[in-house]
Amino acid sequence: MRSHPGQYPKLWATGLTNNPVTGANGFYTFRLPFLRKIDDDCSFGCMRSSAEAGYHAMSSLTPPSQPSLPWRIGSSVTIGAVGAFCRTFLYGLSDPEVVGLDRFLKVLEERRDVGARTRGLLTVSNHLSVMDDPLMWGVLPYNILFNPSLQRWSLGSYDICFKNKALSTFFALGQTLPTHRTAHSEHGGLFQPTITQAIRLLSSQPFLTPEQALSSQRPKPSASPKSPDVVDPFSSNSLVYPITYSTNGTDVFPAPSAYESRKHSWVHIFPEGRIHQHPALAMRYFKWGVSRMILESEPLPDIIPIFIDGTQNVMHESRTFPRFIPRTGKKIKVVFGDSVDGEKVFGDLRRRWRALVEMQREALKKKGQDTTMEMGVLTDGLKYNPEAVALRLEATQRMRNEVVKLRNSLGYDEEDPKNGLVETWIEEGKSGAREGHMKDDSWTKDT
C-alpha cells in the first residue's frame, strides 16, 4: 500500500472517523507532582515549556490517585446498569454465540490488581451498528460489568455523545472519551487531545505537563446545562490540581489518565471509523488513530482483535419505523481472538519510531531547544515527517491484518485485498454520498 504524505491530512484520521490532521495539541489542565527527564528510549515528543518555575511552585501537593468516591459510584452504576441491560438483551431477547470468552476473561482477571499491571490492553474490532458498544460487552459477567477499573475506555463522537451537560456526564461516567470528527468540527484529527488521553490510559504515570496547563487562560467549566463541560467536583485537591483537559480550548472534561489508578487501562477502538454493514462482512480501511496507540504507548499494550457479527441486524441502517428500537430475536456472534504477538508484529515499527524520536531530539538539541519529551503529544517533526507517516500507515495495516485473520478463521469468504486501501473508499465517496446505501450494496453510517 502506498503512502501519500502530501494527502495525509485529508485521507486518514483517528479510529473514530475520517478526520483530517489539524495539528492541534489541545489544552491539558491537569498537574502532576513529578517532573522527570524521560530516558532516551521513551518514544514521545513535545517540547516542555520554559515556564517550569510556575509548575514547581504548584508541585508541593499530591493530586488524587483516583476519582472521588461519588464519581466512582456513579461510574460503576452507569457502566454496570448499561452492561446489565445489554446482557439481558443478549441472553434474554437474542441468540448469542460467544467464542474465546474464557480466554478473554482470563486476561481481564489478570488485570484486576491495578497496581500489578505492567501494560495496557488494546482491543480492536469491526464496526457494524450503533449498538456495537455497549451491546458486545453484555457477554461479560456481572462482576466485571460493575467494576469500572476492568472496563474499557472508548471513543465517542463529540457532536453526538457530548451535546450538553447531561449527555456529557452520562458518557464520561461510562468511560467514553469525547472525540471530534472533522466533518463536524475543526478540532478533529489524528493529534487531538483525546488521542493523547487514550495513549496515556494505555501507559503509566508520571506524565509531564504541557505549557497550556500553566496558562492563566485555562478554561473554566460552564454551569449551563447546554454546555458539554463535565468535572468531578468532589476530587481531593481539585482546586489546586484541576484534573481536566480541553478538547478545543474552551470545553472542560475529566482527564482520566491523570489518576494513578487508571494506569495501563483497557481501550477499545473501532478503526473503521464508521458503521459499515457489508453483505459479506468485509471491512473498510482502518484509520490511523490505532497506530498512535500502538507506536507511542509505553510499553506496547496487549492487543486482542475482536470480530462481531449480527449487531447489524439488531440496528440495520435500512430499518424502518420504529428506527430507535433494537430488533430482537437476532443471532449475535462475538469472537475474541488470541493476544497478538506484539513484538513479532509491531516490534520493528516501534524500534524505527524510537529512532525517529531520537533523531528529533538531536535536531532540537542542535537548535538549543528543550529535548524533554511529552507522552502522547508530538512535535511537528514527529507528526508530519514522511517516515512517521509511513510508520503509522504500516502499523495500521498490520493491525487490520490481525482482525482480517480472525475474520477469515471463522469461515467467512476472503475479502478483496483492495478493501484495506484508502483509495478504494475514496472512489466510493465520488458517488456523492458519505453514508447510506452504497454501490457495493453495503450500508454505512458516519457515527
N, C-alpha and C positions, 0 to 999 in steps of 0.2 A: 504494500500500500504506500502510495507516495505521500510525502509531507508537503504541505503548502503553507510555509511560514507567512508568506505575504497575505494569504487569505485567512490565516488563522483566527484573527479576531471575529470574522464573520461566520466561520463554519463550526467551531467547536465551543463547548461550554461546560458548565457544571454538569453533574449527574442528574440535575433536575430538568433542565430544558436547554434549548439551543441558544443560550445566551452568548453574545459576543464578549470579548475581553474588554473591560473598561480600564483596567489598571488601578481601580480604586482599592485602597487598602482598608478603608473603613476607620472608625474611631473607637478604639477599645478604651474602656474606662475603669477596668479593674486594676488593682495594685497588689503586688505580691511582695513579701518581706525580704526576698533574697535577690541580689544581683550577682550573677556569676559569669565568668567568661566561658563560653561554650568551648569544649575541646575541639581540636581541628577536625575530628571525624564527625562533628554534628553537621547535618545537611540542610540547614535552613537559613534563609538570608533576608535580613533587613538591617539597615544601619541603626544603631541605638542613638537616641537624641543626646545632644550635648548638654541638655538641661537635666543632667544627672543629679545635681545637688538638690533640686526640688524633690526628686524621688527619694533620696536618702533621708530627707527631713521627715518623710511620712512613713519610714520603714520600721519604726520602733514598736509598732503594734502588729499583731499577727492576724491576718484575715481568717474568717471562719473556715474550718476544714470541711464543712458540709452545709447545705442549706438549712434554714431554720426548721424546727420541728413542725410548725403548721404547714410549711411548704412541702416537707417530705410526706406528711399525712395526705395533703391534697394530691400530690403526685401519685402516691400509692392507690388512693381511692379512684382517681381518674383513669390511670392505666389499668388497674385491676377490674374496674367496672366495665370498661370498654372491652377488655380481654374476655371477661366472663360472658358478655353479650355475644361476642364473636364465637366463643366456644359453644355456647348454646345453639347459635345459628348453625354452626358446622355439624355438630353431633346430634342436634335435635331436628333440624329442618333441612339438612343437606345430606349428601352421600360422600363422606370424606375418605380419601386414601392418603396415608402419610408414609413416606419412605425415608429411612435414615434418621428417624426421630431419636431413637435411643442414643445413637452416636452424637447427635447434636446436643441432647440433654447432658451427656457426659461432659461435653465442652463447657456448657453453662455451669454445671455443678463445680467444675474445677475453678471457676471464676467467682464462686460465692464469697470467698475471703478476699475482699478488695485489696487488703494490704499485701497479700501474697501474689497478686497478679504481676506478671512480668512483661506482658504485651497486650495490646488491644485486640478486638475482634471486629473484622470487617466482613459483612455478608453482602452478596451481590446477586440480584435476580432479574428475570424478565419482568415486564410490567404490562398487565392485561386489563386492569379495570380500576376504577376509583375505590374499589373495595379491597384491593390487594393488601394494603396496610390500612387498617389493622387486622383484616379477616384472616390472613395467613398465620398470624400469631395466636389465633384461637386454638391451635393444635398444642400449645404449651400447657403444662399443668398449672393449677391454681397457685402452688407455692412459688412459682416463677412469675406468673401474671401479676401478683400483688407485691412483687419485690422490684422496685424501680432500678436498683443497682444491677439487677440481672437482665434488665430490659434494654431494647435497642433505642438508639437515638436516630431519628430520621430527618430528612429534609422536606419541608413543606412550602408550597407556593405562598409567597408573601401576600399577593393580591387576592388569594382565596382564603387562606387559613388565618391571616392576621389583619383582617379588615378593621377590627375595632377591639376594644379592651376585653370584651367578653370572649371573643374567639381567640385572641392572643393568649389570654390566661388559660383557657382550656388546652390549647395546643402546647403552650410552654410547660404546663403541668404534665402533659402527655409526652414530653421529651421529643418535641418536634422543633427543628431549627428554622427560623424564617429565612427563606431563600428567594432572592429576586430573579425574575425571568425578564430577559432583555426585551421580549416582545411587549412587556407591560411596564418596564421600569428601566431607567437609565443606570440603575445601580447594580444590574445583573452582571454576570461574568464569572470567569474562572477564578478570579482573585478577590471575590467579595468576602467580607468578614466571616460569613457563616462557614465558608470552606475552611478558613483558619480555625474556627471553633471545632469543626469535625476532625481536623488533623490533630489538634491538641487533645481532644477527647480520646483519641486513639493512642496518645502518647502519655507522658507523665510530667508533673511539675518538677522543679520550678520553671516558670516561664519568665522572660523579661517583659518589660512594659514599654509599649510604643510611646513616642513622644506625645501623641494626641491625648493620652491619658493625663498628661501634666498640664494641659491647656486649661485656662480659666473659662474657655468657651465650651467646656464639657456639657453635652446636652442633659437637661433635667427632665424627668418623666412628667408627662402631662396627666392631669387628673380627669380630663374629659373622657366620657365613655366612648366617644367616637375615635379616640386615639388608640393606636395599637400598643402603646407603651405598657410594659409589664415589669415590675420589680418584686423582689422578696423583701417586704418592709420589716420583717422580723429577724433578719440576719444579724448576728452579733457583729458589732463594729461596722455596720453597713454605711454609716455616715462617713466614717474615715476611709473605708475601703468599699466604695460603691461597686460591687462585683457585677458589673453590667457591661454591655458593649452596644454599639450602634451599628446598624446595617447601612445607614445612609447619612450619618452625621447629625440627624435630628431625633430619630426614634431611640428608644431605650429598651433593651431586653436583658434578662439574666444571662450571664456568661458562664455556662455550666463548667467549662474547663478550668475556671478559677478555683474550684474546690478540689482539695486533695482527694476527697472521697470519689471523685469522678475519673481518677486516673485509669488509663488503659480500659476505657469503656467499649461498649459494643455500638457500632454504627452500621446501619443498613442503608443501602443506596440502590436506586433503580437507574442504572446508567443510560438506558434508552431515552430517558428524559421526558417521555410522554407515554400515554396508553397506546398500545399497538396490538390490535386484535386481528391477527392474520389467520386465515383458514388452516394453514399448516403449522401455526405457531412459530413461524420464522421471526427472528428478532431484527430490529433496526441496528444501525451502528451505535456504538457506545460513545457517550460524550466524555470529556476529559477530566471531569471533577474527580473521578475514581483514581485517575493516575496520580494526582497530587497526594491523595491519601496513601497510596502505595509507595511513592517515591520519598515523601517527606516525613511521614510518621516515624517515630523512633521509640522502640525498634520496629521493624516490619511487623504489622499485626498478623494474627492468624486470619486466614482468608478462607471463607467457605462459600462456594457457589450454591445457589438455590434455584430450582425451576418449579414454576407453578402452572397449573392448567385447570380450567373450569371456572375461574372467577369471571372470565369474560362472559359466561352465560348467566351469571348472577346479576351483572350490571352491564349488559351489552350496549354499545353505543347506538345501536339501531332500535333500542327498546321504545315502546310507545307508552302511553299513559297507563298506570302512574309511573313515570320515569324514576321518581325518587324512592320507590320501594324495591328492595332487593328481591330477586326471584328465588323461590325456594325449590327444594327437590332436585337440585343440580349436583352432578358429580364434581367434586373438587379434589385436585391432587396437589400435594405439596411435597417436594422432594429435596431433602438436604444432602448435598454431596459430601465427599471426603474433604478434609482440610487440604488446601493447596500446598505443595512443597514450595514455600516462598523463596527459599534460597535458590532452588533449581530454576524456578520460573522467572523470578524477578531480581535475583542477586546481582547479575551482571549490570542490569539497568541502574540499580541503586549505587553500585560502585562508580559507574560513569557519572551519576548525579553528584555524588560526593566530590569527584574530581572536578566537576564543573563548578561546584560551590567553592572549592579550594582556589580555583582559578579566579573566581570573583573576589575572594578575599585578597589575593595577591594584587589584583588590579586596584582595589580600594586602598590597600597599604601603600602602593606606589604613589597614589594621589594624596596620601597623608590623611585619609579618612578613616573613621571608626570601622573596624572589621568585625565587631561583635555581631553575631547572627541571631535573628529572632525566629522562634518556632512558628512556622506556618505563614510568615509574611516575607515576601520576596522583593529583592531589588529588581529594577527594570531589566538588568542584565540576565537575571535568572528567570524572568518572565518571558522575554522575547528573543533570547539568544536562539539561533536556529537549532543548536544541539539540544537545548532544553525543550524546544517544541518537538523535536524528533523523539526524545525520550518519552515525553508524555504520550505521543502517538503510539509508540511501540508498547508501552505499559498498558495502555487502554486496549489495544488489540489483543495482547496476551491475556488480559483479564476476560475479554469477551470469549476468547477461545476456550477458557476453562468452563464458562457457562454453556457454550456450544457442545463441549464434550459431554457434559452432564445431560443435556437435552438429547444428544444422539444415543447415549447409553440407555435411554428409556424407550427406544424403538421408533422415534419419530423419523420421518423422511429427512435425509440430509438436506440442509438448506443451501441455497445458491451462495457461493463464496462472495459474490458481489454485495450481499446484504450487509457485510461488515464494512463497506466502503461508504464514506460520506457522499461521494459523487453519485451513488445510486439514489440517495434520498434528495439530493439537490434537483435531480431530474424530476422526481415526483413533485417537488414544490412548484415546478413550472406549470403544473395543471391549474394553479391559481388558488388552491385550497390548502390551508395549513392543517386542517383537520376534517373529519367526516369520512365518507366512503371514498377510498382511493381506487385508482385504476387497476391495482393488483388485487382488488377485492378485499383489501384489509380496511379496518376502521381505526382511525386514530383520534386521539383527543389530547390537546395540549393542557396538561394539568400540573 
